[in-house]
Amino acid sequence: MELKLNLVRIREMIQRALYVAGRNQDDVTLIGVTKTIDVSTIKHAVNLGLTDLGENRVQELVTKYNSLKHENLRWHMIGRLQRNKVKYIVDKVSLIHSLDRLSLAKEINKEASKINREIPVLIQVNPANEKTKNGLPIEEVAPFIETIYNLKYIKVKGLMLIAPLTNDPETIRPYFRITSQLFNSIKEYNYPHVDMKYLSMGMTNDFVTAIEEGSNMVRIGTGIFGKRE
């Protein structure tokens, strides 16, 4: 019952944020972050209409994918991805959110070429230049996109941001805003290997602010599944 109420509450908050921003009511994809969540609980959430699931760790993603592969789900790799783990997920993910370095891009391209599949990716951005977080500084994003031009099995579909952790989302609104501006400016470049469709910003503590600043993909774990053990 709590899971159902949480999902209703999160969806209502998304709708209110879209209304405030003057956007369409179906403009945001809700990704349920299932890190450490057991398969039976995930199945319950799926039965309640959750179709996009995000995992931080490759091993968990693979295990849960195999347990739930008969469901009509889209899996998102949202955590830092190590090169030696790419081969385990290229045939499973709908979107990799955390591309932030050339060596990883080359590895994704190599493994994707083996199964002849184009992999949609988001470039992870770190506008606050936090040392504890991965991602590219704002000024390096466009040059990076240009460096992966010849990797034909990678399709850049947008940007991802993990904002600084705070109890007051207003203090990080500028980071959402500058990432949204970057998203729109890259869109105008019309790179042939880029389709700027997704702006993945916002988690449990800050997704309302992120939506108000243009996010169309939010990653919610605690807000749906409760605090983890």
C-alpha positions in Angstrom: 0.0 0.0 0.0 2.8 2.4 0.8 4.5 1.8 -2.5 1.2 2.6 -4.3 0.7 5.8 -2.3 4.4 6.8 -3.0 3.9 6.4 -6.7 0.7 8.4 -6.7 2.3 11.2 -4.7 5.4 11.3 -7.0 3.3 11.4 -10.1 1.1 14.2 -8.7 4.2 16.2 -7.8 5.5 15.7 -11.4 2.2 16.9 -12.8 2.2 20.0 -10.6 5.7 20.9 -11.6 4.9 20.5 -15.3 1.8 22.7 -14.8 3.9 25.4 -13.1 6.4 25.2 -15.9 3.6 25.4 -18.5 4.6 22.1 -20.1 2.6 19.1 -21.4 1.5 16.7 -18.8 3.2 13.7 -20.4 6.6 15.5 -20.8 8.5 13.6 -18.1 9.7 10.0 -17.9 9.7 8.6 -14.4 12.6 6.2 -13.8 12.3 4.1 -10.6 15.8 3.6 -9.2 15.9 0.0 -8.0 19.3 -0.1 -6.3 19.2 -2.8 -3.5 15.4 -3.2 -4.1 14.3 -6.9 -4.3 12.6 -8.3 -7.4 9.2 -8.9 -5.7 9.0 -5.2 -4.7 10.0 -4.2 -8.2 7.3 -6.5 -9.7 4.8 -4.7 -7.5 5.9 -1.3 -8.8 5.7 -2.6 -12.4 2.2 -3.8 -11.8 1.4 -0.3 -10.6 2.5 1.1 -14.0 6.3 1.7 -13.6 8.0 0.8 -16.9 11.4 2.5 -16.6 13.9 1.2 -14.1 17.4 2.5 -13.3 20.3 0.7 -11.8 23.6 2.0 -10.4 25.5 -1.3 -10.5 26.0 -3.6 -13.5 25.6 -6.9 -11.5 22.3 -5.8 -10.1 21.0 -4.7 -13.4 21.9 -8.0 -15.1 20.3 -10.0 -12.3 17.1 -8.1 -12.2 16.9 -7.9 -16.0 17.1 -11.7 -16.2 14.4 -12.0 -13.5 12.1 -9.6 -15.1 12.8 -10.0 -18.8 9.3 -11.2 -19.6 8.0 -7.8 -18.5 7.8 -4.9 -20.9 10.5 -2.8 -19.2 13.1 -0.2 -20.2 16.4 -0.5 -18.2 18.6 2.5 -17.6 22.3 2.4 -16.5 22.5 5.5 -14.3 25.7 4.8 -12.2 29.4 5.0 -13.1 30.1 2.4 -15.7 33.5 0.6 -15.8 34.9 -0.3 -19.1 35.2 -4.0 -18.3 31.5 -4.2 -17.4 30.1 -2.7 -20.6 29.9 -6.1 -22.4 27.3 -7.3 -19.8 24.8 -4.6 -20.5 25.0 -3.5 -24.1 22.2 -5.9 -25.1 20.0 -5.0 -22.1 19.9 -1.3 -21.6 17.6 1.2 -23.2 19.8 4.1 -22.2 23.2 4.7 -20.6 23.1 7.9 -18.6 26.7 8.2 -17.4 29.0 8.6 -20.4 31.8 10.9 -19.3 35.1 9.9 -21.0 36.5 8.8 -24.3 37.8 5.5 -23.2 34.3 4.4 -22.1 32.8 5.7 -25.3 35.2 3.6 -27.3 34.4 0.5 -25.2 30.7 0.9 -25.6 31.2 1.3 -29.4 33.3 -1.8 -29.5 30.9 -4.0 -27.6 27.9 -2.6 -29.4 29.5 -3.3 -32.8 29.7 -7.0 -31.9 25.9 -7.2 -31.7 25.3 -4.6 -34.4 23.3 -2.4 -32.0 23.3 1.4 -31.7 23.5 2.3 -28.0 21.7 5.5 -26.8 23.7 7.4 -24.3 23.6 10.6 -22.3 26.6 12.7 -21.5 27.0 13.2 -17.8 27.6 16.8 -16.9 29.2 18.2 -13.7 28.5 21.9 -13.8 29.5 22.4 -10.1 32.9 20.7 -10.8 32.4 18.5 -7.7 35.5 16.4 -7.1 33.4 13.6 -5.7 31.2 13.3 -8.7 31.9 12.2 -12.3 30.9 14.1 -15.3 32.2 16.7 -17.7 32.5 20.4 -16.9 30.0 22.5 -18.9 32.7 23.8 -21.3 34.0 20.3 -22.2 30.7 18.8 -23.2 30.4 20.0 -26.8 34.1 19.3 -27.6 33.6 15.8 -26.1 30.6 15.2 -28.3 32.7 16.2 -31.3 35.4 13.7 -30.4 33.0 10.7 -30.5 31.7 11.7 -33.9 33.1 8.6 -35.6 31.9 6.1 -33.1 29.0 4.8 -35.2 27.4 2.5 -32.6 26.9 5.4 -30.1 23.9 7.8 -30.4 24.0 10.8 -28.1 20.4 11.3 -26.9 21.0 14.1 -24.3 22.5 15.0 -21.0 22.4 13.8 -17.4 23.1 15.8 -14.3 23.6 14.7 -10.7 23.2 18.0 -8.8 25.0 18.7 -5.5 23.2 17.2 -2.5 21.2 19.8 -0.5 18.1 20.2 1.6 17.2 23.3 -0.3 16.7 22.7 -4.0 16.7 26.5 -4.7 20.4 26.6 -4.0 21.0 24.2 -6.9 18.5 25.7 -9.4 21.3 27.4 -11.2 23.0 24.1 -12.0 19.7 22.7 -13.5 19.3 26.0 -15.5 22.8 26.0 -17.0 22.5 22.3 -17.9 19.2 22.9 -19.6 20.7 25.9 -21.5 23.6 23.6 -22.6 21.1 21.0 -23.7 19.2 23.5 -25.9 22.4 25.0 -27.4 23.8 21.5 -28.4 20.4 20.8 -30.0 20.9 23.8 -32.2 24.3 22.5 -33.5 22.5 19.7 -35.4 25.3 17.2 -35.0 24.5 14.2 -37.2 25.3 11.7 -34.4 23.2 13.5 -31.8 19.5 13.6 -31.1 19.0 15.8 -28.0 15.8 14.1 -26.7 16.5 13.5 -23.0 17.5 15.8 -20.2 17.9 13.6 -17.2 17.9 15.8 -14.1 16.3 15.4 -10.7 16.2 12.9 -7.9 14.0 12.5 -4.8 15.1 15.7 -3.1 15.2 18.0 -6.1 13.1 16.7 -9.0 10.4 19.3 -8.8 13.0 22.1 -9.3 14.7 20.1 -12.1 11.4 19.8 -14.0 10.7 23.5 -13.6 14.1 24.1 -15.2 13.4 21.7 -18.2 14.1 18.1 -17.1 12.1 15.5 -19.0 13.5 12.5 -17.2 13.7 12.1 -13.4 15.4 9.3 -11.4 13.5 8.5 -8.2 14.5 5.8 -5.7 13.7 6.7 -2.0 10.6 8.7 -3.0 9.1 5.5 -4.5 10.6 2.6 -2.6 11.3 4.3 0.8 14.6 4.5 2.6 17.0 1.7 1.9 18.3 -0.6 4.6 
